Amino acid sequence: MILSDSGQWVTLLHFDWEWGNAYMGADAMVKALHDGADIIIAGRVSDPSLFLAPMMYS
C-alpha cells in the first residue's frame, strides 16, 4: 500500500499501526432530537441507531 500524501510504501515507514473507531449510538441522536435538531449529520454511527433513535424519540 502506498500513502497518497507522501508516495512512500507503508512498509518503509517503520512504525506500528494502531487505530480505533468510535461509533455514536442512538442515545446521542435522541438527545439531539430533543434539543430541536431537524437534521443530524454524523460521521460514524452504528447502523441500528439510525432506526432506533427516531423510535426512541417518538
Secondary structure, DSSP 8 states (H G I E B T S, - for coil): -B-TTT--BGGGS----------B-HHHHHHHHHTT-S----SSB-HHHHHHHHHHH-
